[in-house]
Amino acid sequence: MIATPSRTLLVVADNPDTQALILEHARAKGHSVIAATSPALGLTTFDMTQPDIVIMDLFLPDQEGMTLVKQIRQRRPTCPVVLLSDAGHDASTMEGLRAGALDYVQQPIHEEAFAQVLQRAIHSLPASVDDAPGVERLEYVLVMGPDPNDVESTVTWLIQGTAMGLMEARQLHLRAALQELVMNAVEHGCLEVRYRDKTEAMAKDQYDSLIQQRRQDARFRDRRVTIRAIYDKRQQILTYHIADEGKGFNWKSRGNLRLDVCPTGDASGRGIFLTQSFFPDLRYNEKGNEVSFTVRLA
């Protein structure tokens, strides 16, 4: 029989008895609990600790908790939120569910009812390849169009889907690297926007118009960026490949990517320098339109 993995619960409630009851029950099941006493503190704690499940009060009558439900939904749609509901507040509970919460449990909390709700929340979590003993390798493939506005959400999905097990600092490094490299693939690869074109357009507040023109241009509009994320369970590494359908660039002119200082006046050079600072095995294909790097998980 496979043991249920330990989960991290974030409890956002100002009632110490509620916090104590959830803490006692969760620890008995092998889970860990982090507590926050307000929605503002809850959001900060959520960003810092990346819990598996959030259990939260709605903080009536101001409904501050409703805003927190929506914020969590925007940041990580796969994170289940369980509402702590009070008798007589059915309308608010229903609103919270419609805002994105998965389930609710009424207060005062009965241990059996809470156990059932918690189990449903755990079952709703995305399955991890680590939970499948026979799987040795997992690969994600994302294909995106040439729209810079989609880069941030794509990178967020990649982090959530492939790298939530990394330490927070390493996640930040990975996010910065992916943001730069995917943006380079869209702007400089697919749309062939040169650094000078971009800076001049931004100085005149015409960047959006420039991008719109390039995306409508028959030469560029059908180009795509393909991102492959490969998780090798045995070696405990993540490998990312980012390829665009542009002309590529002469990466060999950059000293075989061994940059000592960040190039000035070159956005793609900044992306290369930044990524290689965090991930030294950065490498390009011969044409210069595909870049790869690895992240060690162990």
Buried (B, 14 or more C-beta within 10 A) or exposed (E): EEEEEEBBBBBBBBBEEBBEBBBEBBEEBEBBBBBBBBBEEBBEBBEEBBBBBBBBBBBBEEBBBBBBBBBBBEBBEEBBBBBBBBEEBEEBBBBBBEBBBBBBBBBEBEEEEBBEBBEEBBEEBEEEEEEEEEEEEBEBEBEBEBBBEBBEEBBBBBBBBBBBBBEEEBBEBBBBBBBBBBBBBBBBBBBBBBBEBBEEBEEEEEBEEBBEEBBEEEEBEEBBBBBBBBBBBEBEBBBBBBBBBBEBBEBEEBEEBEBEEEBEEBBBBBBBBBBBBBBEEBEBEEEBBBBBBBBEBE
